[in-house]
Amino acid sequence: MCQMLAMNCNTPTDIVFSFEGFRRRAGMTDSHSDGFGIAFFEGKGVRVFRDDQPGAVSPIADCVKQYHIKSLNVIAHIRKATQGVVNIENTHPFIREIWGENWVFAHNGNLNALPDLSSCYCTPIGDTDSEAAFCYIAAKLKERFCRKPTENEIFNTIKELAAELAQHGTFNFILSNGQWMIAHCSTNLHYLTRQAPFGVAQRIDDDGIIDFSNYAKDTDKVTIITTFPLTKDEIWAKMEHGGMVMFKDGVKIREAIGTPKEAVDDGTLGCTKIAA
């Protein structure tokens, strides 16, 4: 299946250190080679880079590395196709307008059945289960609320829709409107929050090292969400099966507790707190 990476923070931050380890899983340290994408929120806008080439070798991914874009919310995805052909329209993350906002969505998993969207105004462009699920969520939110509701109402409604869709398969996803970020876990999703005192981190995929104290201020808070941990020497929290978390300004503000479930056995992970 695919892998995801996201960042939510309280000050514009670049994601290059995490992205450089993550993109290696798209053809070098792992086999997620069916395209990559990354979306950066900038105010009300979204800057999106996608390629149907593997992220590890894509010139577009090289551009992301060189650009050092700073953002409060970023979502990235490396694809290992289970449904839909390998092309640009099937490359995550996907974007839809909801209540006059850009919403960005990425999914890891495989849904075996989806509601009929043929009469829905929000329809997929490609042929993946992921985009169809996002369209269903967007349509149901707009049907239920003609105007933007509170964050608590948004969280509870998405929790309800996620539980419904997760009955049909694996539904790990990350969703953001540029103000907050929601992560839902079916099998594997991990996160950590970096804040003062900042220290040194070493990447798993290529042993790259950074000392965050050289770049961050004492007031900075940066939460990283990813399918599997990216660093060796930080404590990553593993989300539970069916759990959902909302982050804002780098801080966890809402959480729906799931039920403990062993991670998919890849020989590396399987506990709720991981020093990685």
N, C-alpha and C positions, 0 to 999 in steps of 0.2 A: 504493500500500500504506500501512500504518499507520506510526506513529512511536512510539518509546518513550523514556522518561526514567527514570533510577533514581539512587539515592544510597545509598552505604554509608560509614559513618564510625565513628570511635572515641569520639565524644561526641555526645549528642543535639543535632541540628542541624535548622533549618528549611530547606525547599527552595524558599521563595517566590521568590527571585531567579531561579533556573533555571526554575521552573514558569511564571512570568509570561511569559517569552519563549517557552517551549515551547507554552503554550496558545494563543498567537497563530497558530500553525501550523494550528490547528483552525478555520479559517474566515476568517482575516485575511491572513496572509502565505503560507498554503498551504491546501490543500483537504481536510484530514483532518477532515471535519465530521460523521461518522456516530457520534458519541458519544465520551465521554472517561471515564476512571476513574483514581483514584489511591488507593493503599493505604499506610498508615503502620503499621509495627509498633510496638506499645507493650507491652513485656514479652512475655508469651506471646500477647497479643491483637493484633488487627489492626483498625484504624479505616479503613473503606472509604467512598469517595465515588464515585458513578457517576451518569452522566446520558446519555440518548440524544440530547441536544441538543449542538451544537458547543461544544467547550471554550472557545472564544474569547468566547462570549456567555452561557454557562450560569451561572445564579445559584448553582448548587452550586460551580462553579469560583471564583466570587467569594467564597464562604464559605471555601474553602480558603485563598485569599489573605489573608483577614482573620483566620483562626484562628491562623496561625503555629505549627502543630504541630511539635514537635521530636521527631525519631526517629533511630534508628541505621540503619534500612533503609526505603527508600521506593521504590515502583514505580508509575510513571504511564504512561498510554497514550492516544493519540488515534487514533481509528479511521477508516480509509477502507475500507469494506466490500468484500471480494472474495468471501466466502462467508457466508451467513446474513443474515437480515433485520436492519434497524436497530431494535434494542430493548434493554431493560436486560439481559436474560439473555445477550445476545451481546456485551455491553460488557466489555472487559478492565479491570483484571486479574482473573483467576480465582483461587479459593481452594479448596484441598482439605486434609484432615487426613492427615498421614503420620506414623506413630509418635508420635501424641499431640501433634503440632505443626501450626500453620498454615503451609502453604506457599502462596506467591503467585507467579503466573506471568503473563507478558504475551508476546505473539508479534507479530512483523512478518513477513509473507510470505504464501505461498499453497501449501498442500500438496494435490496432485492425487489422492492416494490415502492411505488410512489403514487400519490393521489393523481387523478386526472386533471391536467392543467389546460386541456384543449379550449375551454371556455373562459379561461382566466386572462385578465389583461396583462398580467406579468408572466411572460413565457420565456423559456430558455432560448438562447441563440445557438448553443452547441448541443451535444447529445450525451452529456454526463448526468449521472444521478446527483452529483454535487450541485450543479447549477439549478437543476429542477427543484431540489430541496430548498435552496435559497429563494427561488421564485415563490415557492409555496409559503415560506415564512413571510416574505415581503407582502404577498397578497393577503394573507390572513391578518397581518398587522394593520394594513390599510382598511380592510373590511371591518375590523373591530373598532378602530379608532380613526375618525375622520380628521382629527387634529392630533398633533403630537402629544402623547400622554406623559405622565411622570416616569422617571427612570425606574421606579419601583414597579409600575405597571408594565413597562417594557420588559423588565427582567422576568417578572412572573409569567407573562405571556410567552416569551421565548422559551422559558423553562417548560411550559406546557407543550408547546409545539415540538421542542426537541425530544421530549419523552415520547410523543406520538410517532415521530419519524424514526427514532431509535428502535422502535419495535420491529422495524424492517431490516435491520442490519447494524453495521458499525457506524457511529455518527460522532466522531471527534470533529469539532469545528471551532474556528475563531472568527469573531464578528466585531466590527467597529463602525461607529458613525463619526469618528474623529474627535469625539469628546470622551467617550468611555470605550472599553473593550470587554467583550464577553468571551469566555472560553468554556466549552462543554466537552466532557470526556466520556467516551465509551470504553476505551481500552488504555491508551497511553497518551498522557499529556502532563508536562511538568512545568513548574515555574519557580522563579526566585526573584527577590527584590533586592537590588543593590542600593545601599544608602550608607551614610557616614557611620563608622569610619570605613572608607574605601580601601581596598587592598589589591593584591595581585591575583590574576586569574590565568590559567593555562588551558588552551583548547585541547579537546580530545582528539580531533581529527588531524591536526598537523603540529601540535605542541606549540602553537603561537602563544606568546605571553604578552600581557598588558598589565600595567599598574594604573588602576583607575584613579588613584589619588592624584595623579599628574594631570588629570583632565576634568574631574568632577569637583563641584562645590559642595560644602557641607549640607546645603539645603536640597541637593538633588536626590530624587528618588526615581529609579528606573526598574521596571518590572519586565523580565524576559520570559516568554512562554514558548515552549518548544515540545515537539513530540518526544524526543529523547535528549537528555542533558548534553550540553555543548562543552562544559568545562570539567576539569578533573578535581579542582580544589575548592569548590563551592557546594553548599547544601541546597539541593533541588527538592522541592516538595512535589510528590506525585499525586495527581488528582485521583479521586475515587470514581469507580464505575457509576455513571449517571450524575456525577457532580457537575456543578456549573458555578463559575466565579465571574464577578464583574469588577474591573479595575478602572480607576480614574485618577489622573495625576500621579501615577505610579504606585497607588495604594489599593489594596483589596477593600471594596466598599460593600459588596453583597456576596453571599455564598449560599448555594443550595447543596446540602450534604448528600453525597451519593452513598453507595455501599462498597466496601472493600472488595476488590477483585484482582486476582493475579494479573500482572501484565502479560501481554502476548510473549511467549517464551522465545526470546531471540538469544538466550544465553548470556545476557548482560544485565537485565534489570528485573526487579520483582519485589521491591520493598517500598514503603510509603515515604521514607526519607532516605535520600541517596547522596552520599558524598561523592561528587563527580566533577 
